[in-house]
Amino acid sequence: MKRLEQTFAEYFFRAIVASNTGSEIPDEWKNYFSGNKLSPLQLKLMGANAHINGDVWQALTSNFSFEEIKRVKLFYKSYNKTINKVFDDLFDSAIVSDKRLQNLHSITFGLDKVYGKMLLQKWRNRQLKLALLHFEHHRKFERLKKRVAIKRERIDKMILRRLR
């Protein structure tokens, strides 16, 4: 998992270098480095979206073979506990910084946080599926990758519109 974490971070650093040098920024990071004036909350959410809905499958496939991914699957899924702690911190930070999110949290009796964790787990599992399809069924992989890119873009637009 350390190998995966290191590679995972490298995708963000590559995007920083590309942004600073005027090189082509990877698609999953283009909105993050768009030049728009983004709030700290928007940056956190867009960065999380780029990582979770763009970088994970790449980090898995660049570090592991198909058989190795299947073997580390349980470790990958158990990592959700650690990811949930990061989510909790991000969620608490978001609640403090945005009145609308505070209201949503109150109206839903805290179920918005539970739903967020469910989405996070779903997205991470989908990235695992993408990584396996990358080796197994290239055409299915390309279709799913395209659908994930559309969803990632939609999420970025929502973050840009609603959290100013």
Secondary structure, DSSP 8 states (H G I E B T S, - for coil): -HHHHHHHHHHHHHHHHHHHHT----GGGTTTTSS----HHHHHHHHHHHIIIIIHHHHHHHH--HHHHHHHHHHHHHTHHHHHHHHHHHHHHHHHH-HHHHHHHHHTTTHHHHHHHHHHHHHHHHHHHHHHHHHH-HHHHHHHHHHHHHHHHHHHHHHHHH--
